[in-house]
């Protein structure tokens, strides 16, 4: 098993989906966007995001009356970003 599969096996499926969505997004995301892209119910996504924010993996930024989420800028999250990176092959998707 490669590192990505081992780490994914240690996390529950919902948490893995949320981490994958947040770490592969080119911009900050709202809770609703994260829930939709990960196919995780909004209440579960909110709870998981709170855990990830408190552990320092994801950062929350207040923007006007909204909150946006993005990966924290730390050495540990750089490792996670590398592990959860999904390569996007545009040609394969097109064909």
N, C-alpha and C positions, 0 to 999 in steps of 0.2 A: 504494500500500500504506500502511496506517496503521501507527503506531508498534508496536502490539501484534504485528502480523503480521511486521514486519521483525525485531523482537527474537526472536520465536518461530522464525523461519527461521534465525537465527544459533545457536540452541541445538539440541542434539539432542532428539529426541522424548521420551525418557525424562526428561531433566532438565526439560523444559518441563512435563510432566505432574506431576512432583513439586513444582515451584515453584507451579504452579497450585493443587494440593491444599493445600499448606501456607499459601499466602497467602489462600485463600478459606475456610479453617477458622475458626470462631469461637473455638476453644479450642486448647490445645496437643495435639499428637498423638504417639502412640507410633510407632515404626518400622513395626510390623505394620499399624497403621491407615493409614499413609501408603502402604505397599506395596499394600494392598488397594484403597484408593480410587483410586490412580493406575494400577492394573493393571500395575505394574512389579514384576519379581521382587525378593524381599526382599534378596538379595545386591547387586543393582544399586542398589536404593533406598538401602541402607546406604552404599555407595561414593559415590553422588551426594550424599547428605546430609553425608558427611564433607567433601567438596569445598566444599559450600555453607557449612558451618560455618566451615571454615578461611578462606574468603573474606569472612566477615562478613555474609553475606546471611541466613543462618538461625542462630538461637541454640539451643543444646542446654542443657537444664537437667536436673540429676540430681534425681530424686524417689524417695526411698527406694532401692530397688535398680533402678529403671528410669530411662530417659532419655526426656525429652519434647522435641519440637521445635516451634518457632514462629518467625515472622519476626522478625528483629532489629529493634530500635527505632532506626533511623537515617534520615537524610534520603534516602539512596539507596534504601533498601527501601521508603520511602513512594512513591517513583516507581514501583518495580516492582509494588507492591501496586495502584497505580492502573492500570498497564498490564495486569496479569493478573487484574483483577477480573472475575468472571463474574456478570452480573446473573441473578438467580433470579426467574422469573415463576411464582409458585405457581399462579395461575389457568390458565396454559398447560399446566403439568404435570398439573393436576387434570383438565382437559378432554382 
